[in-house]
Amino acid sequence: MSRQGTDWLVPIEGYDPRDLLRGHYVQFSYDWPGLDLETIDGSGPAALCLHGAAPRLARVTVPPTGTPCANLARAADADSGYPMGLNIGRVYIPQTRSEELTRKLTDPDLRGFVMLRQREDGTVTPQELRFRPLTQAERQAREAERATPVL
């Protein structure tokens, strides 16, 4: 079942350069486009509606109660072996790529993504990390965020 499903490219953020690689895994935070995590309780959403044409994720929304969602993503069950949820993810890294990925994860000019596999039951599983250079708009947004004082 883990090899079947729809693949989605999801932005990630929140790497800690002091603790990037634990064993052979990288832990990250999802940066779901269009979702304000501050409006959701601390455990994160239990399910999300994915919008776009796979693998390009345009945005996500919290599914309204009783309303069908064509591309429902839901967190894995706690006894699935991967109970990370939809706010934090973890992906296996081959030891041969750990140095390369450490360099890419800390490069401020790159945007990180995780390829998620969405099974028919909605459960999502991180598959691999990918990177691309920041767009001009992303650079400007990061600069504006750095310039905003923290209260």
ROSE-407243 format. One record per residue: residue in one letter; x, y, z of N, C-alpha, C in turn. Coordinates in steps of 0.001 Angstrom, whole numbers, padded with zeros to 6 digits, always signed. Example, Ala and Ser with C-alpha at 12.3 -4.5 7.8 and 13.67 -1.06 7.14 Angstrom:
<recs>
A+013190-005690+007800+012300-004500+007800+013200-003300+007800;S+012850-002250+007080+013670-001060+007140+012900+000030+007870;
</recs>
This chain:
<recs>
M+000814-001197+000000+000000+000000+000000+000862+001267+000000;S+002060+001196+000634+002896+002384+000737+003456+002824-000610;R+003433+001939-001591+003956+002295-002915+002873+002819-003841;Q+001624+002825-003375+000521+003298-004189+000002+004605-003625;G-000498+005449-004487-001084+006698-004045-000677+007850-004939;T-001004+009049-004491-000713+010276-005228+000414+011007-004537;D+001385+011460-005305+002517+012193-004744+002269+013693-004826;W+002561+014386-003717+002406+015832-003612+003720+016431-003136;L+004108+017563-003701+005314+018279-003310+004910+019370-002325;V+005334+019234-001043+004902+020124+000034+006090+020912+000565;P+005976+022242+000666+007072+023040+001230+007303+022679+002697;I+008564+022758+003107+008923+022490+004499+009757+023638+005030;E+009860+023722+006346+010671+024750+006999+011023+024261+008392;G+011760+025082+009111+011999+024819+010516+013090+023832+010824;Y+014159+023864+010054+015275+022980+010349+016066+023572+011504;D+016589+022744+012364+017458+023186+013452+018875+022764+013089;P+019757+023713+012735+021100+023333+012290+021913+022614+013365;R+021488+022692+014616+022210+021980+015670+021787+020528+015742;D+020679+020172+015086+020146+018825+015220+019478+018384+013921;L+020194+018488+012814+019584+018157+011524+019368+016666+011346;L+020404+015899+011532+020303+014480+011230+020368+013664+012514;R+019274+013030+012849+019239+012119+013997+019285+010712+013426;G+020398+010062+013603+020522+008752+012971+020474+008953+011476;H+019502+008366+010851+019357+008495+009403+018051+009184+009039;Y+017569+010098+009904+016309+010790+009659+016492+012294+009758;V+015702+013035+009001+015632+014493+009112+014209+014813+009560;Q+014093+015652+010573+012788+016095+011046+012581+017536+010591;F+011358+017892+010207+011055+019211+009651+009627+019588+009999;S+009274+020834+009742+007897+021309+009879+007324+021515+008484;Y+006077+021110+008313+005404+021380+007044+005077+022865+006973;D+005181+023452+005795+004817+024840+005561+003638+024824+004586;W+002498+024333+005069+001319+024150+004229+000878+025485+003634;P+000857+025611+002293+000435+026871+001680-001041+027167+001951;G-001295+028377+002443-002660+028816+002699-003187+028469+004074;L-002397+027802+004913-002866+027378+006227-002173+028184+007310;D-002965+028786+008194-002431+029521+009332-002471+028598+010543;L-001322+028018+010896-001268+027049+011992-001599+027672+013338;E-001496+028982+013449-001815+029639+014718-003302+029561+015046;T-004132+029286+014044-005571+029174+014277-005982+027748+014642;I-005015+026828+014657-005280+025424+014956-004576+025079+016257;D-005175+024189+017058-004549+023847+018341-003138+023285+018132;G-002363+023206+019194-000952+022849+019152-000611+021512+018528;S-001540+020568+018516-001233+019261+017948-001272+019271+016423;G-001762+020345+015839-001845+020437+014384-003146+019840+013872;P-003411+019998+012584-004662+019496+012013-004652+017971+011916;A-005822+017366+012092-005953+015913+011955-006126+015527+010490;A-006632+016478+009684-006844+016221+008261-006797+017548+007509;L-006432+017479+006244-006374+018660+005375-006901+018290+003994;C-007516+019258+003320-007883+019108+001915-006742+019681+001081;L-006219+018888+000169-005138+019326-000709-005748+019840-002005;H-005327+021028-002426-005848+021639-003650-004696+021856-004622;G-004920+021524-005864-003914+021679-006900-003952+020475-007818;A-002989+020403-008714-002856+019265-009614-001566+018545-009236;A-001705+017377-008615-000535+016641-008117+000518+016519-009206;P+001778+016722-008866+002318+016916-007525+002344+018362-007046;R+001838+019298-007834+001890+020721-007446+000770+021056-006467;L+001150+021359-005253+000193+021719-004210-000002+023229-004240;A-001212+023676-004524-001497+025106-004591-001802+025663-003204;R-002631+024942-002441-002999+025380-001095-003675+024231-000373;V-003857+024411+000921-004598+023431+001717-005655+024160+002523;T-006691+023440+002903-007733+023969+003781-008084+022886+004794;V-008618+023317+005925-009137+022369+006912-010508+021937+006409;P-010739+020629+006304-012023+020179+005741-013193+020525+006653;P-014212+021181+006100-015412+021466+006892-016135+020165+007239;T-016731+020105+008412-017457+018917+008860-018574+018577+007889;G-018581+017322+007467-019655+016839+006601-019502+017193+005131;T-018455+017915+004764-018257+018296+003376-017191+017391+002755;P-017465+016788+001600-016462+015908+000987-015232+016694+000517;C-014123+016008+000528-012857+016601+000098-012232+015636-000903;A-011992+016100-002130-011483+015223-003188-010107+014651-002857;N-009251+015439-002227-007899+014996-001890-007655+015186-000401;L-008195+014279+000390-008063+014371+001831-006731+013774+002277;A-005998+014543+003054-004762+014055+003673-005013+013973+005163;R-004633+012853+005757-004830+012736+007194-003580+012180+007838;A-003425+012517+009118-002266+012058+009872-002342+010547+010060;A-001169+009920+010119-001106+008479+010357-001537+008173+011786;D-002108+007009+012003-002490+006570+013346-001251+006394+014210;A-001420+006569+015506-000297+006467+016447+000388+005108+016382;D-000330+004044+016066+000288+002720+016019+000762+002347+014614;S+000853+003331+013709+001281+003053+012340+002796+002978+012200;G+003530+003372+013230+004982+003427+013114+005462+004784+012653;Y+004539+005647+012263+004892+006995+011814+003849+007993+012318;P+003744+008185+013640+002692+009046+014195+003095+010520+014273;M+003665+011095+013229+004170+012464+013282+003075+013508+013129;G+001987+013203+012480+000937+014183+012285+001139+015005+011034;L+000408+016119+010947+000473+016976+009763+001163+018309+010050;N+001786+018435+011211+002544+019658+011460+004049+019395+011428;I+004470+018213+011834+005883+017854+011813+006030+016553+011044;G+007088+016474+010237+007352+015261+009476+008770+014784+009691;R+009016+013574+009265+010343+012989+009372+010534+012082+008167;V+011723+012152+007571+011994+011344+006389+013344+010644+006553;Y+013421+009410+006067+014645+008615+006110+015658+009181+005129;I+016908+009250+005547+017994+009767+004712+019082+008711+004599;P+019452+008325+003382+020579+007409+003246+021856+008075+003786;Q+022674+007329+004479+023894+007879+005067+024783+008518+004008;T+024746+008011+002790+025581+008548+001716+025173+009956+001304;R+023952+010394+001663+023475+011736+001298+023448+012705+002471;S+023848+012280+003659+023696+013126+004843+024485+014427+004733;E+025692+014399+004223+026488+015625+004100+025850+016594+003098;E+025432+016068+001958+024788+016900+000925+023502+017534+001464;L+022668+016743+002137+021404+017259+002644+021600+018245+003791;T+022593+018029+004627+022898+018987+005689+023232+020337+005078;R+024040+020330+004026+024429+021566+003338+023199+022254+002721;K+022339+021494+002071+021158+022068+001421+020140+022589+002436;L+019950+021859+003536+018979+022273+004547+019360+023589+005214;T+020635+023896+005269+021083+025132+005920+021375+026248+004920;D+021191+026004+003641+021449+027015+002617+020263+027984+002551;P+020465+029270+002911+019348+030225+002923+018815+030574+001534;D+019507+030173+000484+019065+030464-000878+018256+029331-001504;L+018017+028270-000731+017249+027140-001250+015932+026988-000496;R+014933+026482-001185+013624+026181-000595+013506+024663-000544;G+013193+024127+000636+013055+022692+000796+011620+022231+000613;F+011477+021040+000080+010178+020401-000130+010289+018944+000265;V+009172+018366+000635+009111+016928+000842+008079+016375-000129;M+008409+015257-000734+007450+014568-001583+006639+013658-000664;L+005334+013945-000562+004432+013150+000274+003642+012195-000606;R+003488+010980-000153+002618+010041-000847+001306+009956-000082;Q+000217+010262-000766-001132+010227-000195-001806+008932-000658;R-002062+008045+000289-002711+006783-000047-004204+006993-000264;E-004886+005981-000754-006332+006066-001002-007116+006381+000260;D-006617+005921+001428-007320+006199+002686-006986+007584+003241;G-006145+008338+002521-005789+009694+002920-004505+009807+003712;T-004020+008714+004272-002791+008753+005063-001624+009204+004186;V-000813+010132+004711+000335+010634+003955+001632+010128+004573;T+002600+009837+003705+003906+009366+004128+004977+010157+003387;P+005895+010809+004117+007004+011516+003463+007900+010524+002718;Q+008296+010874+001501+009109+009985+000670+010557+010453+000542;E+010751+011724+000163+012108+012225-000067+012119+013750-000018;L+013294+014318+000213+013456+015769+000212+013944+016226-001148;R+013470+017402-001546+013906+018044-002800+014150+019515-002501;F+014918+020163-003371+015278+021563-003167+015249+022303-004492;R+014991+023619-004382+015093+024506-005556+015507+025875-005042;P+016093+026695-005917+016454+028061-005502+015202+028862-005150;L+015348+029801-004213+014244+030681-003848+013848+031555-005033;T+012555+031831-005145+012099+032798-006144+012336+034201-005585;Q+012233+035202-006416+012402+036580-005956+011360+036935-004895;A+010134+036498-005096+009070+036776-004122+009370+036118-002773;E+009907+034910-002791+010261+034225-001543+011410+034941-000833;R+012377+035427-001605+013488+036198-001017+012955+037452-000322;Q+012070+038160-001001+011502+039385-000434+010690+039089+000828;A+009935+038005+000809+009134+037633+001985+010033+037293+003164;R+011121+036586+002921+012057+036245+004008+012724+037499+004567;E+013102+038413+003677+013725+039659+004136+012742+040484+004967;A+011488+040545+004527+010469+041286+005268+010220+040643+006640;E+010226+039322+006686+010011+038610+007940+011161+038897+008925;R+012393+038907+008417+013553+039207+009263+013517+040636+009785;A+012962+041553+008991+012933+042966+009360+011811+043280+010339;T+010826+042379+010471+009706+042611+011388+010152+042320+012822;P+009995+043324+013728+010403+043087+015113+009531+042041+015802;V+010166+041217+016627+009445+040200+017403+008989+040823+018704;L+007695+040721+018995+007129+041299+020218+007067+040303+021327;
</recs>
